[in-house]
Amino acid sequence: MSDDHTKVQEFFTARAADWDARFPDDGPAYRAAVDELSLRPGSSVLDAGCGTGRALPALRNAVGPSGVVLGADLTPAMLEAATRAGRHHDGQLLRADVARLPLRAQSLDAVFGAGLIAHLADPAENLRELRRVVRPGGLLALFHPIGRAALAARQGRQITPEDLRAEANLGPLLAGSGWLMTSYVDEDARFLALAVRQD
């Protein structure tokens, strides 16, 4: 396991037990972001870096009982917290690295990634792996329940020009990984970038 993976696991393992309690009001933002994907009943979707599975109920609601919902995370403690919260009833939980997903090529209609991009060891390569598992024309949603400025203020830091989630950086990063960014919202209440798989 790379040093980057070890750091990510250590960071989230230490926070898994009280993660949901720390952010109790994020549910509506998750539901609104999932709604932006316009998933249909019967669709297949992956929550990449699902953490405690906060998006899984909204994803299940969107795809219905005939759809497939998967939640993949690198940190066992986060998946255990998702199970304790009962979210394993909304989707199948997988311990998996987004760099090497145990999924067939072009097997999904969409990928949802909340707070994901800042934790990717190799963003361009990892976004290509997400592209691999999505069908042509499939969608990617990169989401955070608060915007970049609000998150930086919460963490006591400044936004830097190198921030991957800045529109000027994210658009080219996605394009170089086989995605076309179709919308971008960065406001205090949410961050949401949507992209479509290019062929």
ChimeraX attribute file (.defattr): number of C-alpha atoms within 10 A of each C-alpha:
attribute: neighborCount
match mode: 1-to-1
recipient: residues
	/A:1	5
	/A:2	7
	/A:3	9
	/A:4	13
	/A:5	16
	/A:6	12
	/A:7	12
	/A:8	15
	/A:9	18
	/A:10	13
	/A:11	12
	/A:12	17
	/A:13	15
	/A:14	12
	/A:15	14
	/A:16	20
	/A:17	17
	/A:18	11
	/A:19	16
	/A:20	18
	/A:21	9
	/A:22	10
	/A:23	10
	/A:24	8
	/A:25	11
	/A:26	17
	/A:27	15
	/A:28	11
	/A:29	18
	/A:30	21
	/A:31	18
	/A:32	13
	/A:33	26
	/A:34	22
	/A:35	14
	/A:36	12
	/A:37	20
	/A:38	12
	/A:39	21
	/A:40	13
	/A:41	15
	/A:42	16
	/A:43	19
	/A:44	21
	/A:45	28
	/A:46	26
	/A:47	25
	/A:48	25
	/A:49	27
	/A:50	27
	/A:51	28
	/A:52	28
	/A:53	30
	/A:54	20
	/A:55	25
	/A:56	29
	/A:57	20
	/A:58	20
	/A:59	29
	/A:60	26
	/A:61	18
	/A:62	22
	/A:63	19
	/A:64	17
	/A:65	13
	/A:66	11
	/A:67	18
	/A:68	20
	/A:69	29
	/A:70	22
	/A:71	30
	/A:72	23
	/A:73	22
	/A:74	21
	/A:75	24
	/A:76	17
	/A:77	20
	/A:78	25
	/A:79	25
	/A:80	19
	/A:81	20
	/A:82	24
	/A:83	15
	/A:84	12
	/A:85	14
	/A:86	14
	/A:87	22
	/A:88	22
	/A:89	14
	/A:90	21
	/A:91	23
	/A:92	14
	/A:93	25
	/A:94	19
	/A:95	17
	/A:96	17
	/A:97	17
	/A:98	21
	/A:99	16
	/A:100	10
	/A:101	18
	/A:102	13
	/A:103	12
	/A:104	10
	/A:105	14
	/A:106	15
	/A:107	14
	/A:108	24
	/A:109	23
	/A:110	28
	/A:111	24
	/A:112	26
	/A:113	20
	/A:114	23
	/A:115	18
	/A:116	18
	/A:117	20
	/A:118	11
	/A:119	13
	/A:120	19
	/A:121	16
	/A:122	12
	/A:123	18
	/A:124	17
	/A:125	16
	/A:126	19
	/A:127	22
	/A:128	19
	/A:129	18
	/A:130	29
	/A:131	27
	/A:132	20
	/A:133	21
	/A:134	25
	/A:135	18
	/A:136	15
	/A:137	15
	/A:138	21
	/A:139	27
	/A:140	28
	/A:141	23
	/A:142	20
	/A:143	25
	/A:144	23
	/A:145	24
	/A:146	20
	/A:147	18
	/A:148	21
	/A:149	16
	/A:150	19
	/A:151	19
	/A:152	14
	/A:153	11
	/A:154	10
	/A:155	9
	/A:156	8
	/A:157	10
	/A:158	12
	/A:159	13
	/A:160	9
	/A:161	10
	/A:162	9
	/A:163	13
	/A:164	15
	/A:165	22
	/A:166	15
	/A:167	16
	/A:168	12
	/A:169	13
	/A:170	17
	/A:171	20
	/A:172	15
	/A:173	20
	/A:174	21
	/A:175	17
	/A:176	14
	/A:177	20
	/A:178	21
	/A:179	25
	/A:180	20
	/A:181	22
	/A:182	12
	/A:183	13
	/A:184	18
	/A:185	14
	/A:186	19
	/A:187	14
	/A:188	13
	/A:189	15
	/A:190	20
	/A:191	24
	/A:192	21
	/A:193	21
	/A:194	20
	/A:195	24
	/A:196	23
	/A:197	24
	/A:198	16
	/A:199	9
